[in-house]
């Protein structure tokens, strides 16, 4: 998928709204079955040592635990950076921590690879 600024912002707005709804199915609707997700928080919530999870089933299990532990989760959009087939969503979480999440999209506009980085 080739992104333009309008589509990238539409995706980011819905992505933020999905997270703020705490609806795991709505959140996961943005991702492919084979998604790979990298985050420093994975080890904290899974007890594992892998820096990433692979597949929507593994991502569901990881985020279900995280959403349960962070019941006041809230994201506020700061900025959207647009690439050719990827975007970076810069947001602040409920603790005021800045996060940049880069999402590579497939031809249907679903995330195939996501990398979360924290300030």
N, C-alpha and C positions, 0 to 999 in steps of 0.2 A: 504494500500500500504506500503510495506517495502522499505524504501529508502536506497540507497547507495550514496556515495559521488558524483559520476558522475551525477546521476539523480537529486540530490539536487542542484548541481551547474547549471545544464541545466535549471531546473525550475526557479531558482533565476535569471539567466541571462535573460530569457524570461520575467519574471515578471518585472524586472527593465526596459527592453526595452519597454514593454507595457506601463508602467507609463510614460516613457520619450516620448512616441509617443503622449500622451494626448488623446488616442483613448479609450473612455470609454468602448466600446464593447470588445475591445482587453483586457483591464484590467479585465473586469468582466468574461471573458472566463476562468479565473483561479479558479472561485468560483462555488460552488453548489447553487442550488435554495434555500436551507434552511440555508445558511451560517449565522453564528453569528460573528459579527465583533465588537471588543472592542477597543476604542481609546479615549484618553482625548480630542481629537479635535472634537468629535461628537457634544457636547453641543455648541461649538463655531460656527459651521457651520449650525446647525439645530435649535438653539434656545431652544432645549429641555433639559431635565435634565437626560435622560437615558445615562448610560455609554456605551451602545452598540446599534447596529442596528441588526435586525434579518430579513433575507431573502434578496434575490438578488434585489428585487424591491426597498426595503428600502435602500439598499447599493447603488444602482444606483442613487437614489434621493440625498443621502448624498454626494456622490462623484461628481455628476454633479455640485452641488453648490461649493464644494471645488475646483474643477478644474477651474471653472469660476473665482473664487476669487484669485487663485494662478496660474496665466497664465504663469509664468516663472518656473513652477515646473520642477525639474530635480533631479533625484536620482543617486548617485554614489555608487556602491557596495563596501563595505569594507570587509565583510567576510560572509561566510555561515556556520552555525552550523547545524550538521546533527543528527537527532534523528531516532527512529525506524519508525515512521509514521508521523513525523513532522520535520520541519526545521525552523531555525531562520535566517532571512535575516537581517544582520547588514548593514546599509547604511547611507550615509549623504545626507541631502536634500539640496535644493538650497540656504538655509540660513546657511549652514554649520553645522546644527544641526544633532546630531547622533540619529539614530532611530534603534530599534531592533523590528522586526515584526516576531512573531512566528505563523506559519501556520500548522494546523493539516490537513492532507490529507485523502481523502476517498480512496477506492480501485482503483478508476480510476485516481487518482492523482490530484483531484480537492480539493480546500480548503473548509473545513466544519466549521472550527473555526479559527479565526485570532485575535491575540492580539498585538496591537501596543504599544510600550513603548518608551519614549523619555528621552534622557539625558539632 
